[in-house]
Amino acid sequence: MISHGWLEYNDMKIDLGLHVVEHPDVVKPGALLVLDQVLRPGLINYTYHLERPAPSLLLVQHMLANPATAAVARHKETEHAAMLARSRDGVLMSAYLNGAPTGSDFATMTSVLA
């Protein structure tokens, strides 16, 4: 499981971010979703969870306990906490979206819809 943000409108998902990924060799591109409609299929189908399922939390605990994976797990947990905080604060959310790197900003991501 990966931490990922998406938008919802009337309980329908809008997800532009998993279709255009920075490292497709590491994170496989997902479908481009607009209002639950797949506009472009991905290489993998992702599921969406508002809360992290128990198996995910257990895996994180194991990764944190393993010296070989602890640093990555700590980094991802910090990243997850930051994204969760952004999802609950409009100012943080806007700052994040406005600071997106070239090629990952909202205008670039929505350009794939044309």
N, C-alpha and C positions, 0 to 999 in steps of 0.2 A: 504494500500500500504506500501511496505517496500523499503528502499533504498538497492540496490543490484548492484553489478558489474558483468559483463560478458564480454567475448571476442567476437569479430566479425572478420570474414575473408570472403572477397568477399560478404559482406552483409548477411552472414549466422552466426547464433549465436552458440557459444560454451559456455556451462554453466555446469560446474562441481559442483559449489558451492551450489546450492539449493538442490542437491540430498543427500548430506552428511551434515546435519545440527547438530549444537551442542545441541540444545534443541528441538527435534521433537514434544514435547508436546506443545510448544509455537509457533514455526515456522514449519509448515508442510513441509515435503520434496517435492521438485518439481522434474520434469523430469531431467534426465541426458541427455543433448543435445550436440551433436557434429555435426557441420555443418547443423543445423536445423533438424537433425534426432534424434528421441527419442530412445536412447539406453536402457534406463531403465525408466519406467513410475514413476511418483511421486504420492503422495497422493492428490495433488492439482495441477491445471494448473495455472501457473503464466503468466501474460502478461508483455511485455517489453516496456518501454518508455524512450526515451533519454531525454525528458523534463517531468517534473512533471505535470500531468493534473490538470486543475482548481479544480475539486472536491477534489483532494488530498491536494492541497494548502489550500483550504477552511477548510478542516478537521483539518489540522495542526493549523490554526488560532484559531479554536474553542478549540482545545486541549490546546494551549498556554494560552487562556483566562480562562480556567477552573482550579482552584487551585488543583483539584484532579488529573489532568493529565498533568499539566504544566511542572513538573520536567521531566517526561518521554519524553514529546514532545521536551523540550530543549535539552535533551541528544541525542535524535534521530536526531534533526536538526544539532547539532554539529558533530555527526557521519557522517551524509549525506554530510556536507560541506567538511569534511576531505577526504571522499572517492571521491568526485567530484574533489578536488584538486589533489589527486593521479592519477586520470584518465587522467589528463592533463599534467602530469609531469613524464617522464620516470624514473628519479632518485627516486622520491617518490614511484612510482609504484614498482620498483625493491626492494626498501628497505622494503616495505610492504610485498611483496611476500616472500622475503628472511627471514623475521621475523615471518612468520606464526607459530603458535604453533604446536607441535607434533600432527599429525593426521589431520591437516588442511593445510599442505604444498602441493605444486603442485604434488610431487611424490606420496604422499598418495592418493590424490584425483584422480589422473590418474590411480592408481592401480585398481580402480573399473571397469576399462575398460577391464581388462584381463579376 
